[in-house]
Amino acid sequence: MNNWRILLTSASLLALTSAASAAELNIYAWSGEVPQEIVDDFSKETGITVTFDTYDSNETMMAKLSAGASGYDLIEPSQYTVQVLAKQGLLQELDHAKIPNIGNLGAPFKEVSYDPGQKWSVPYIWGTTGFAYNEDCVKTPPTSWKALWDPQYEGRIYMLDNMLAAYIAGLQVNGFDAGTTKPEEIEKATQSLIEQKKVLGGYNSTNYGDLLASGEACVVQGWNGSIAQVTATNPKVKYVIPDEGGSMWIDGFAIPTSAKNVEEAYKFIDYIMRPEVAAKAANLSKSATVVDKAKAMLPKDVAENAAIYPPEDKLMKADFILDVGDATKLYQDGWTKVKTAQ
């Protein structure tokens, strides 16, 4: 009888051990924003196995979720994308009791216009959209989006392969607000982007920083975090928030309604909101953290880097893009014209 009890107890323990080791989490996030080291640290601490996939545009991620793609427990949408996905019923309402470290958010991020009260998402990092250049081939420092239309750099100019990012430049270079819903302004921007193709080397959202650092590109549109990673090793690469404004963005974490490993998703959000973890993530990704205590832990070359933490006067001019609603189709139709134009 005792032997049977021992066997049953052993079997029960084995079952419990197997269940614990089966904990997993499937993350779908922006390329370059969540360092692998952070993911590995989380797995080591919690025993949760993480599968990590990346995307290079909100539109790619939204298309997957809207098409019914399941399997992701945690996503990293930008501000306007949170609005769109929530409207479509594709996000779970968050239980803040399961994210005690949400209290570490800095004051500007505790109440955001696109998601009051963090009902659907928790901010993670923020940044800007601008352009960068290599001093080896750009001798006079440019300050305007016009540099991306400059024929003297023909074939060595790259735009982000991202609809709304491209339209930020296309609209602002014409004096319009990024995120406008006016058909005539979107059409004018479309024509400007089509005209630009004569001088473009291509569209690139993945390794544009490397192209710039190597000198293959002279001027590129880009996100500040990606460029800051390059400038850390190549000081000849300079990041610019254009005179026309550029844009500010916030990327955060949200849980899809189709998520199967919800508790694990909450654990990751809470983990990355710890000041020491947020600081490590910001340092590795060269991104601006939303956790105040984390910023105080950053090395000087990150905390005082104007590409990562721009001057207040620059941020004041930057557009903050929200859901453009029905005008999305105008952008989509225009982008199709741009990409298919010869």
Backbone torsions as a table, in degrees:
resi	resn	phi	psi	omega
1	MET	NA	-43.9	179.1
2	ASN	-61.5	-38.6	179.0
3	ASN	-62.1	-39.5	178.4
4	TRP	-63.9	-41.6	178.9
5	ARG	-60.8	-41.6	179.6
6	ILE	-62.8	-43.8	-179.5
7	LEU	-63.4	-44.0	179.9
8	LEU	-65.0	-41.4	179.7
9	THR	-63.9	-41.5	179.1
10	SER	-63.6	-41.8	180.0
11	ALA	-64.3	-40.0	179.8
12	SER	-64.4	-43.6	179.1
13	LEU	-62.6	-40.4	179.5
14	LEU	-63.4	-40.8	179.0
15	ALA	-63.7	-41.9	179.5
16	LEU	-65.9	-41.2	179.0
17	THR	-62.9	-42.1	-179.9
18	SER	-64.6	-40.1	179.7
19	ALA	-64.1	-41.9	-179.1
20	ALA	-65.8	-41.1	-177.4
21	SER	-73.9	-14.5	-178.6
22	ALA	-82.6	-5.4	-179.3
23	ALA	-58.9	130.7	-178.5
24	GLU	-143.1	165.7	-179.1
25	LEU	-148.0	130.9	-179.7
26	ASN	-113.2	112.3	-176.0
27	ILE	-107.4	139.2	175.5
28	TYR	-126.2	108.9	-170.6
29	ALA	-138.5	170.2	177.5
30	TRP	-61.6	139.5	175.7
31	SER	-63.9	129.9	174.5
32	GLY	85.6	-2.3	-175.1
33	GLU	-101.1	-26.0	177.3
34	VAL	-113.1	101.7	-176.1
35	PRO	-59.8	141.9	179.2
36	GLN	-58.1	-34.3	-179.7
37	GLU	-61.8	-35.2	177.3
38	ILE	-66.4	-44.0	178.3
39	VAL	-61.5	-44.0	-179.9
40	ASP	-64.8	-40.7	178.3
41	ASP	-61.8	-42.8	179.3
42	PHE	-61.7	-46.0	179.5
43	SER	-61.9	-41.5	-178.9
44	LYS	-64.5	-40.2	-177.9
45	GLU	-73.8	-39.0	-172.0
46	THR	-101.5	-19.2	-174.9
47	GLY	79.2	5.7	-179.8
48	ILE	-84.3	128.2	177.3
49	THR	-81.8	124.4	-176.4
50	VAL	-109.1	128.3	170.4
51	THR	-103.3	126.3	-170.4
52	PHE	-123.2	113.6	176.1
53	ASP	-112.7	152.6	-178.6
54	THR	-125.8	160.1	174.7
55	TYR	-136.6	164.3	-179.9
56	ASP	-119.0	12.6	172.2
57	SER	-158.2	146.9	176.2
58	ASN	-60.4	-34.6	-176.7
59	GLU	-63.9	-37.3	177.4
60	THR	-62.7	-46.0	-179.4
61	MET	-65.7	-44.1	-179.2
62	MET	-63.4	-38.8	179.7
63	ALA	-61.8	-40.0	179.0
64	LYS	-64.4	-47.7	-178.1
65	LEU	-67.6	-41.9	-178.9
66	SER	-64.9	-28.3	179.7
67	ALA	-81.2	-0.3	177.2
68	GLY	93.2	13.0	179.1
69	ALA	-62.8	122.6	178.3
70	SER	-110.8	173.3	178.6
71	GLY	113.1	-14.4	177.8
72	TYR	-99.7	135.2	-179.0
73	ASP	-102.8	-19.6	-176.3
74	LEU	-148.6	132.1	178.5
75	ILE	-127.0	167.6	-176.0
76	GLU	-128.4	72.0	-177.2
77	PRO	-78.7	151.7	171.1
78	SER	-79.6	171.7	-169.1
79	GLN	-54.8	-51.3	-177.7
80	TYR	-67.6	-27.0	179.6
81	THR	-70.4	-33.5	175.2
82	VAL	-59.1	-44.5	179.8
83	GLN	-60.9	-45.9	-177.4
84	VAL	-64.2	-48.7	-176.9
85	LEU	-66.4	-37.5	178.4
86	ALA	-65.1	-41.2	179.3
87	LYS	-62.9	-33.3	-179.6
88	GLN	-84.1	-1.6	179.4
89	GLY	73.8	27.0	-176.1
90	LEU	-101.5	3.1	178.7
91	LEU	-121.0	146.0	174.7
92	GLN	-83.8	143.3	172.3
93	GLU	-71.4	133.7	-173.7
94	LEU	-81.0	143.9	174.1
95	ASP	-100.1	102.1	-175.2
96	HIS	-64.7	-20.2	178.3
97	ALA	-64.1	-22.0	179.8
98	LYS	-93.1	2.9	179.0
99	ILE	-130.6	65.1	-177.0
100	PRO	-56.9	-29.9	-179.0
101	ASN	-77.5	2.3	176.2
102	ILE	-62.9	-22.0	177.7
103	GLY	-66.4	-11.5	179.6
104	ASN	-82.7	-5.8	178.2
105	LEU	-58.9	139.3	175.0
106	GLY	-66.7	155.8	-175.4
107	ALA	-51.4	-44.0	-178.0
108	PRO	-64.6	-17.4	-174.7
109	PHE	-105.5	-0.7	179.6
110	LYS	-79.5	-25.1	176.3
111	GLU	-133.7	97.9	-179.8
112	VAL	-106.4	143.9	-172.9
113	SER	-63.1	-32.9	-174.5
114	TYR	-81.4	-15.2	-177.9
115	ASP	-153.9	71.5	-177.8
116	PRO	-54.1	129.7	177.6
117	GLY	74.6	13.1	-177.2
118	GLN	49.6	49.2	-179.8
119	LYS	-67.4	-36.0	-173.8
120	TRP	-116.4	-17.9	-174.1
121	SER	-151.6	162.0	176.0
122	VAL	-122.4	118.9	178.6
123	PRO	-55.4	145.1	-179.2
124	TYR	-120.8	-56.7	175.7
125	ILE	-139.9	165.6	175.9
126	TRP	-136.9	162.8	-179.2
127	GLY	-170.7	-165.3	-176.8
128	THR	-133.2	159.3	173.0
129	THR	-110.8	123.6	179.9
130	GLY	-150.4	-140.8	175.7
131	PHE	-143.9	166.7	179.9
132	ALA	-138.1	158.1	179.9
133	TYR	-141.9	161.9	177.9
134	ASN	-106.2	122.4	-176.5
135	GLU	-60.7	-21.4	-179.4
136	ASP	-65.4	-31.4	-179.4
137	CYS	-118.0	-7.9	175.7
138	VAL	-116.3	102.4	-171.5
139	LYS	-83.2	-32.8	177.8
140	THR	-103.8	116.7	-176.2
141	PRO	-56.0	117.3	178.6
142	PRO	-79.8	152.5	179.3
143	THR	-127.7	-2.9	-175.0
144	SER	-122.1	155.7	173.6
145	TRP	-56.4	-20.6	-177.6
146	LYS	-57.9	-22.7	178.3
147	ALA	-59.6	-27.1	-179.0
148	LEU	-81.4	-0.6	175.6
149	TRP	-118.6	6.4	-172.7
150	ASP	-76.7	116.4	-176.2
151	PRO	-63.9	-18.6	179.9
152	GLN	-69.0	-14.5	177.2
153	TYR	-109.0	22.0	-176.5
154	GLU	-50.3	131.2	179.8
155	GLY	82.9	-6.8	-178.7
156	ARG	-125.2	25.1	175.5
157	ILE	-113.2	133.5	-179.9
158	TYR	-128.7	136.4	175.9
159	MET	-107.3	152.7	173.8
160	LEU	-61.8	137.1	177.2
161	ASP	-83.6	66.5	-170.8
162	ASN	-151.4	120.1	-172.6
163	MET	-53.7	-59.9	-174.6
164	LEU	-68.9	-32.3	177.4
165	ALA	-63.8	-44.8	179.1
166	ALA	-62.0	-39.8	-179.5
167	TYR	-70.4	-23.1	174.4
168	ILE	-58.3	-49.4	179.1
169	ALA	-67.5	-45.3	-178.1
170	GLY	-61.0	-36.3	179.4
171	LEU	-79.1	-49.2	-174.6
172	GLN	-67.4	-31.8	178.8
173	VAL	-65.5	-20.2	176.6
174	ASN	-96.7	4.2	178.3
175	GLY	87.1	12.5	-179.2
176	PHE	-100.1	160.6	175.0
177	ASP	-76.6	137.6	173.1
178	ALA	-67.1	139.0	-179.1
179	GLY	87.4	12.5	177.1
180	THR	-62.2	156.2	175.7
181	THR	-114.0	8.6	-178.1
182	LYS	-81.7	121.5	-176.9
183	PRO	-55.6	-41.8	-176.2
184	GLU	-67.4	-32.1	178.7
185	GLU	-74.6	-39.7	177.4
186	ILE	-64.2	-39.1	178.6
187	GLU	-65.5	-41.7	178.7
188	LYS	-62.5	-42.7	177.9
189	ALA	-63.5	-39.0	178.2
190	THR	-59.4	-45.5	-180.0
191	GLN	-64.6	-37.3	177.9
192	SER	-65.0	-39.8	179.5
193	LEU	-70.1	-33.9	176.1
194	ILE	-67.3	-44.3	179.1
195	GLU	-61.4	-35.8	-178.1
196	GLN	-63.6	-26.5	-174.5
197	LYS	-58.9	-22.2	179.4
198	LYS	-64.9	-24.8	-177.4
199	VAL	-110.2	-3.0	-175.7
200	LEU	-77.0	144.1	168.7
201	GLY	-85.7	-25.3	178.2
202	GLY	157.4	-176.3	175.0
203	TYR	-108.9	135.8	-174.5
204	ASN	-156.4	123.8	178.0
205	SER	-116.7	6.1	-174.5
206	THR	-111.1	-61.7	-175.3
207	ASN	-117.8	31.7	-179.4
208	TYR	-62.0	-30.4	177.6
209	GLY	-65.0	-40.0	178.3
210	ASP	-66.1	-39.6	178.3
211	LEU	-61.5	-39.1	180.0
212	LEU	-70.0	-44.4	-178.5
213	ALA	-63.3	-35.7	-178.1
214	SER	-79.0	-15.2	-177.9
215	GLY	92.4	-2.6	176.8
216	GLU	-65.0	-33.1	174.9
217	ALA	-111.8	146.8	175.9
218	CYS	-99.5	-41.4	-178.4
219	VAL	-136.9	134.5	178.1
220	VAL	-136.9	143.8	167.4
221	GLN	-76.7	144.3	-178.4
222	GLY	-166.6	171.0	174.6
223	TRP	-95.2	141.7	-170.4
224	ASN	-60.3	-36.9	-178.1
225	GLY	-62.9	-42.9	179.6
226	SER	-64.4	-40.8	179.7
227	ILE	-69.2	-38.6	179.6
228	ALA	-61.7	-33.0	176.8
229	GLN	-63.8	-34.1	-179.9
230	VAL	-77.4	-43.7	-177.8
231	THR	-65.1	-20.6	178.1
232	ALA	-63.2	-26.6	-179.7
233	THR	-115.2	-13.5	180.0
234	ASN	-135.7	93.6	-176.8
235	PRO	-67.4	-8.1	177.9
236	LYS	-78.9	-11.7	176.0
237	VAL	-89.1	125.0	-177.0
238	LYS	-120.4	137.6	179.3
239	TYR	-101.2	141.1	-177.3
240	VAL	-131.7	130.0	165.2
241	ILE	-91.3	115.6	-171.4
242	PRO	-63.2	156.2	178.3
243	ASP	-56.5	-30.8	-178.8
244	GLU	-71.5	-12.1	174.2
245	GLY	126.4	-43.1	-173.0
246	GLY	63.8	-158.6	178.3
247	SER	-143.2	156.2	171.9
248	MET	-108.5	145.1	178.9
249	TRP	-138.7	159.5	174.8
250	ILE	-130.8	125.6	174.3
251	ASP	-107.5	136.6	-178.0
252	GLY	-142.8	180.0	-177.9
253	PHE	-104.5	140.6	178.4
254	ALA	-141.7	156.1	-178.5
255	ILE	-110.2	118.2	179.3
256	PRO	-65.0	153.6	178.1
257	THR	-64.0	-24.1	-178.8
258	SER	-85.5	0.6	-176.9
259	ALA	-60.8	137.7	178.1
260	LYS	-102.2	-25.8	-178.1
261	ASN	-111.2	66.0	-172.9
262	VAL	-68.1	-43.0	-178.8
263	GLU	-62.7	-37.5	178.7
264	GLU	-67.1	-35.7	177.8
265	ALA	-63.6	-44.0	177.3
266	TYR	-60.4	-40.8	-179.5
267	LYS	-62.0	-38.5	-179.7
268	PHE	-69.1	-43.9	178.8
269	ILE	-59.3	-46.0	-178.8
270	ASP	-64.6	-37.8	179.9
271	TYR	-62.3	-46.2	-174.1
272	ILE	-77.3	-8.4	175.1
273	MET	-89.5	-4.6	173.9
274	ARG	-65.5	136.7	-178.3
275	PRO	-54.6	-44.3	-177.4
276	GLU	-68.9	-33.2	178.4
277	VAL	-74.6	-43.9	178.3
278	ALA	-59.9	-38.5	179.0
279	ALA	-66.0	-42.8	179.7
280	LYS	-64.4	-43.3	179.6
281	ALA	-63.1	-43.2	-179.4
282	ALA	-65.7	-38.9	-179.8
283	ASN	-66.9	-44.0	-178.3
284	LEU	-70.0	-38.4	-176.9
285	SER	-91.4	-8.0	-177.2
286	LYS	56.5	47.9	-179.2
287	SER	-120.1	160.9	178.7
288	ALA	-85.3	124.5	-178.2
289	THR	-82.9	153.7	176.6
290	VAL	-95.5	-1.0	-178.4
291	VAL	-100.2	111.9	-175.8
292	ASP	-56.1	-46.7	-178.2
293	LYS	-63.5	-27.6	179.0
294	ALA	-69.9	-39.6	-178.8
295	LYS	-60.1	-36.4	179.9
296	ALA	-66.5	-18.5	-179.2
297	MET	-92.8	-6.1	-174.7
298	LEU	-76.8	148.2	174.8
299	PRO	-64.6	156.2	-175.6
300	LYS	-57.5	-38.0	-176.0
301	ASP	-68.5	-14.7	174.9
302	VAL	-99.8	-50.6	-176.6
303	ALA	-62.2	-29.1	-178.2
304	GLU	-109.8	16.4	179.0
305	ASN	-83.6	115.5	-176.2
306	ALA	-66.6	-20.0	176.6
307	ALA	-72.6	-29.9	-179.2
308	ILE	-91.3	-46.4	178.0
309	TYR	-117.1	86.4	-175.5
310	PRO	-66.8	159.0	175.5
311	PRO	-60.4	149.9	-177.4
312	GLU	-56.7	-38.5	-177.6
313	ASP	-65.5	-31.2	176.6
314	LYS	-70.4	-42.9	-179.8
315	LEU	-64.9	-33.8	-178.7
316	MET	-63.2	-28.6	-179.2
317	LYS	-88.4	-15.2	-175.6
318	ALA	-71.2	140.2	175.3
319	ASP	-80.3	149.5	177.6
320	PHE	-120.7	105.5	-171.1
321	ILE	-79.8	128.1	176.1
322	LEU	-113.0	176.9	-179.4
323	ASP	-56.6	124.1	-178.6
324	VAL	-90.2	4.9	174.2
325	GLY	60.7	-130.8	-176.2
326	ASP	-65.0	-20.5	-180.0
327	ALA	-69.4	-11.0	177.8
328	THR	-54.0	-39.2	-179.2
329	LYS	-65.0	-33.3	177.6
330	LEU	-64.3	-42.0	177.8
331	TYR	-65.9	-44.3	-178.7
332	GLN	-62.7	-44.1	178.7
333	ASP	-64.8	-41.1	179.0
334	GLY	-64.7	-41.6	-179.7
335	TRP	-64.3	-36.2	176.2
336	THR	-62.5	-41.7	177.1
337	LYS	-61.7	-43.0	-178.8
338	VAL	-63.1	-49.3	-173.9
339	LYS	-69.6	-26.1	-177.9
340	THR	-96.1	-8.6	-179.9
341	ALA	-67.0	142.8	179.7
342	GLN	-94.2	NA	NA
